Amino acid sequence: MTLPPEQPPRFKPRPWNALETPQDVELWIDEHNAAMQELITPQETGVGICFALAEGGLVHMQTTADAILLDVDSDAAWIAPLIMAATGAEQPRGQIWVLPDDKLVQLILGLSTLVQSTTLVTGHNFGPGSRPSW
């Protein structure tokens, strides 16, 4: 039995340029939201962005109507203190963080110097009740 050829990734990683001010972050958010609205259909689920960290690990992020969901893989667990400092959140028992939506700018500023690249994602499991909000 032969397996079908693997499909190339739908979205390619984009190199990251560190963001230095809240205005830089807000502009990036606007550009990111516009790209998602253009490239991703409303029927798709598990929509978000994957941050590949320069020192190792992946952080998948989805924003919902009232929260930020972060799926921090085990190789990226080292950024937990940064997430807590940037957002005031407590570390969850698992790898899914649920943060208040008003902490997005602080979170992105905190992560900014640690990110190597970003990739749009679909089909990621952010946990129950996750619905993207752009």
SULWONOR-V752389 format. One record per residue. N is the residue number from 1. RES is the residue in one letter. OMEGA is omega in radians with two decimals (none if undefined). BURIAL is # if it has 16 or more other C-alpha atoms within 10 Angstrom, else .. Layout:
# SULWONOR-V752389
n: <N,N>
res: <RES,RES>
omega: <OMEGA,OMEGA>
burial: <BURIAL,BURIAL>
This chain:
# SULWONOR-V752389
n: <1,2,3,4,5,6,7,8,9,10,11,12,13,14,15,16,17,18,19,20,21,22,23,24,25,26,27,28,29,30,31,32,33,34,35,36,37,38,39,40,41,42,43,44,45,46,47,48,49,50,51,52,53,54,55,56,57,58,59,60,61,62,63,64,65,66,67,68,69,70,71,72,73,74,75,76,77,78,79,80,81,82,83,84,85,86,87,88,89,90,91,92,93,94,95,96,97,98,99,100,101,102,103,104,105,106,107,108,109,110,111,112,113,114,115,116,117,118,119,120,121,122,123,124,125,126,127,128,129,130,131,132,133,134>
res: <M,T,L,P,P,E,Q,P,P,R,F,K,P,R,P,W,N,A,L,E,T,P,Q,D,V,E,L,W,I,D,E,H,N,A,A,M,Q,E,L,I,T,P,Q,E,T,G,V,G,I,C,F,A,L,A,E,G,G,L,V,H,M,Q,T,T,A,D,A,I,L,L,D,V,D,S,D,A,A,W,I,A,P,L,I,M,A,A,T,G,A,E,Q,P,R,G,Q,I,W,V,L,P,D,D,K,L,V,Q,L,I,L,G,L,S,T,L,V,Q,S,T,T,L,V,T,G,H,N,F,G,P,G,S,R,P,S,W>
omega: <3.10,3.12,3.09,3.14,-3.12,3.12,3.05,3.14,-3.13,-3.13,-3.13,3.08,3.08,3.10,-3.08,2.98,-3.09,3.10,-3.00,-3.08,3.05,3.11,3.07,-3.12,-3.14,3.07,3.11,3.13,3.13,3.13,3.13,3.13,3.12,3.12,-3.14,-3.14,-3.13,-2.96,-3.04,-3.12,-3.14,-3.13,-3.09,3.12,3.13,-3.05,3.10,3.13,3.10,3.06,3.00,-3.08,-3.09,-3.11,3.08,3.08,-3.14,3.03,3.07,-3.10,3.00,3.03,3.08,-3.11,-3.07,-3.10,2.99,3.09,3.09,3.01,-3.07,-3.10,-3.03,3.12,3.13,-3.09,-3.14,-3.14,-3.13,3.13,3.11,3.13,3.14,-3.13,-3.09,-3.00,-3.07,-3.11,3.02,-3.14,3.12,3.10,3.13,-3.10,3.12,3.08,3.02,-3.05,3.08,-3.08,-3.13,3.14,-3.05,-3.11,3.12,3.14,-3.11,3.08,3.14,-3.12,-2.89,-3.08,-3.10,-3.02,3.07,-3.13,3.07,3.10,2.99,3.13,2.96,3.10,3.12,3.12,3.10,3.13,-3.09,3.05,-3.12,3.09,-3.11,3.07,3.08,none>
burial: <.,.,.,.,.,.,.,.,.,.,.,.,.,.,.,#,.,#,#,.,.,.,.,.,#,.,.,.,#,.,.,#,.,.,.,#,.,.,.,.,.,.,.,.,#,#,#,#,#,#,#,#,#,.,.,.,#,#,#,#,#,#,#,#,.,.,#,#,#,#,#,#,#,.,.,#,.,.,#,#,.,.,#,.,.,#,#,.,#,.,.,.,.,.,#,#,#,#,#,#,.,.,.,#,#,#,#,#,#,#,#,#,.,#,#,#,#,#,#,#,#,#,.,#,.,#,.,.,.,#,#,#,.,.>
